[in-house]
């Protein structure tokens, strides 16, 4: 993105109700995603409530445990903007928005959830380990996965399907598969949240806001944050970073593919060399046998025709 495309200091509109046209940064931008959830706890509650199929009474407290100072530059330790949440002081939830396909989601999400689950202090009892739920919102589909809008994975017996433990849960929301949302997904409005994250215009956002009070709060918070120049700069930087990271990941995948192709060709050439060597050895053996036969024929008075 060219430097002249840096966000201006202009507000989107005078107020939310009059906002029209394109949204500068929606919630697929991981900085905006974090900023909205951190700025408005009610939005965070509403999203958790939908994703975990909870009632309002089920949520006593929901708190972000890794807050940032909104508007400040991001350091290297905050390069991956996952949102760590503690629900009712008993369940750890990790929320992550990922738009660029870096071809490492499975390993990355497993790494995150393992680190989060290792939450006991030295000498703590394993029975006191808090359950962990990792929820990733992806703007791409996992390679090889059965198409699904909201997928949930647990540790289970591969033969019987019996759950080994409920303490580790991995969830993936495919933002491009809302048409595959189940009746249960729709009942809790998870598809509406996905549409909000992807919405590009204020008209689309406000239409969704009419159907859900939590989404209305989220849309108003997006509007407020889009009027903050420092937040917009951070969102712009995140788009730059995601674009660079995706291009780098694609280049690495292409390089690995080319190396694999070259390795395959080397193997084929090696096989050909072995085949030629075998043919050469067979030919040499045949020639030696022929020479031996001619010498025997001459020695026994046969004419060499």
N, C-alpha and C positions, 0 to 999 in steps of 0.2 A: 504494500500500500504506500502510495507516494506521501511525502511529508505534508504536502498541501492539503491532503485529505484528513488531517488531524481534526478532531471534533471542534466545532466553534463554540463560543460562549453563549450562543443563542438558545433560548428555551424552546421546547417543542411547540407549545401554545400557551396562551394565558392561563388556562386551567384545563383539567382533565376532561371535563364534559365537552370542551370544544376541540379536543385533540383529533386530528384527522391525518390520513396519509401514512407514510412509512415510519416504522419505529426505528430509531437510530440503532439501538441494541436490544434484542429480546433476550429471553432467558436461556437460549441455547448458548449464549456467551457465558462461559463458566464464571466470569467475574460478576456479571449481572445476576446470574443464578445465586451466587453466594451473597451478594449485596442485598438482594430482595429478602432472602431467608434470614439474614442476620439483622436487617433493619426492622422487619415486621415479624414478631414472634407468632402472631395469629396466623400468618400465612404458613409458617413452618409447621404449626400445629395442624392446620388443615391438610397440608400435604402428607404429613405422617399419618394422620387419621385415615386418609384415603388409601395410601399404600399398604397399611397394615390392617385394614378393615376394622378400624376401631370406632367406638362411639365417643362422643364428647366427654362423657364421664370417665372413660378409660384413661384419659390423659390428665394427669395431675400437674406434671411439669415437663417441659421439653426445652432443652438448653444446649446451645452450641458451645463446645468445649475448646474449639480452636479458632476463636474470633480474630479478625484482622482489623486494622484501622482503615475504614472505608475511605478511599481516595488516595491513600498513600501508595507509593511504588511497592511492587512485590519483589522480595528478595529471592535468592536461589532456593531457600528452604521452603518457600511457599509456591514453588513453580507449579505444583499440581494442586489445584484448588478444591480438594475434596472437603466436604462439610461434615465434621464429626459432631454427633449429637448424642446426648444422654436422655433417655426417656424414663421418667418416673424414678430416676436414680437407680435403675435396675437393668436397662437394656441399652447397649451401645449400637448406634445406627450411623452408618457411613453413607453419605449421599454424594454422588459424583456425576457431573455433566461432562460428557465427552463427545465432541463433534468430529474431530479429526480421527481417522482410522490409523492408528499407529501399529496395527497388526500385533498387539501384545496384550489385548484386554484380558483374556483368560488368566494369563500368568500374573498380570498386574493386580487384578481384583482378588485373586487367591492370596497374593502377597499382602495386600492391604488387610484382608479379613484375618489372616493369621497374626499379623502384628497387633491388630486391635484386640484379638481374643486373648493374647498374652498380657492380660491386664492385672494380674495378681501382684501385690507387693511381695517382697521377699518374706518367706515364712507363711504366706497366706494359704488358706485351704482351697483345694481345687473345687470343692463344692460351692465356693463363693464366687467363682469366675462368672462374670456377666456374659449373657448371650450377646452375640454380635450379628447384625444384619447389614450386609453391604448391598446398596441399591445403585445401580448404574443406569443413567439415561443416555442411550447411544443414538447418534444420528446415522448409524450404519448397522448392517446386520452382521452378526457373528458368522464367520465362514464355517460352513458345515452344520450349522444349527437348523433345526426344524423351524420354519417361519412361525413366530409367535409374538404377540404384543407385550405381554407381561409374563416373563418366565421366572420360575422359582426353583432353585437347586439346593439340595441338602445332602449331608453324608448319609448314604443308604447302602444296604446290602445289595450287591449286584445281581444276586440270584433271586432273592425273595422280594426285594424292594422295601424291606423293613427299614425304617429310619434308625440310624445308629445314634444320632444325637440331634436335638433341636437347637443346640447352642450355636450352631454355625449355619447361616442362611445367606445364599447369594441370589440376588434378584437382578434381572435385566429388563429394562423397559426400552423396546425398540420404537423410537419416536416416529418412524416411517411406516409402522404397521398398525395404526389405530383402527383400521378396518377389520383387524383380527381380534379386537377387544371382545372378551367374553361378556355374557350377561352380568357376571359378578364384577368384572372390571368396570362396566358401565354403571352398575348399581352404586359403586363407591366413587364414581366420577374420575377414575384414573385416566380415562381417555380424554377427558376435558382438560386435565392438567397437561397432558402431552400436547394437545392442540394449542394450549396457551403458550407453552415453551416455544413452539414452532411459529406462532403467529407473527406475521410481518407488518401488519397494519393495525392502527388504533381501532379501526372499524371492526376488525376480526376479534380483537381483544375484548372490546366492549360488548360484543354479541355473546361471547362466552361468559362474561361477567354478569350478564343478566340471569344466568342459570345457576350461579353458585356464589354465595356471599364471600367465601374464602378467595375465590378467583378474582372477585371484584376488588378485594383488599390488595391482592397481588398486582393487579393491573394498575391500580392507583400508585402503588409503591414503585412500579417500573417507571411510571410517568415522572414521579418525583426524582428518581435517580437519574433519569435521562436529562433532567434539567441541571444536574450537577456536573460542571465541567471536569472536575478532577476524576469523578467516577467514570465519565465518558472516556477520558484519556486512558484510564486503566483498562476499560473494555476494549478500546482500540488496540492497546498493547497486547492484550490477550489474543485478539484476532490475528495480529501479526505473528505472535508466538505459535499459535495453533497451525497457521498456514505454513510456517517454516518447519515445524515438527512433522507435519503430515508429508510435506515434500521430501524431507530427509528420510522418513520411514519408507516412503515409496521407493526412493533411490536405493536404500539399503536392501529392500526386498528384490528389486530388479537386479542389483549386483549379485545377490545370493543366487538368484535364478540363473544368471549368466554363468556364474562360477559352477553351478550344478550342471549346466549344459556343457561347459568346457570339460568338466570332470567326466561327464558321460562320453563325450567325444574322445577324450584321452583313453578311457576304458575300451572304447570301440577300436581305436588305433592300436592299443596294446593287444587286443584280441586278434586283430589283423596281423600284427607283427608275429604273434605266436603261431597263427595259422600259416603264414609265409615261412616261418622257421621250420614248422613241421613238414610243409610241402618240400622245402629245400632239403631237409634231412631224408625224406622219403625218396626224392629224386637222386640224391647222392648214394643212397643204399641201392637203388635200382641200377644206377650206373656201375657201381662196384660189382654187383651181381653179374651184369652184362659183360664187364671186363673179365671177370673170373671165368665165365662160360666161354668167351672167345679164346682165352689162354688155354683152357682145357681142350677145346676143339682143335686148336693148332697143334697142341702137344700130342693129340691122338690121330693126327693126320687128316682131320676134316678141313675141307677147303672153306676159307672165310669169304662167303659171298656178300 
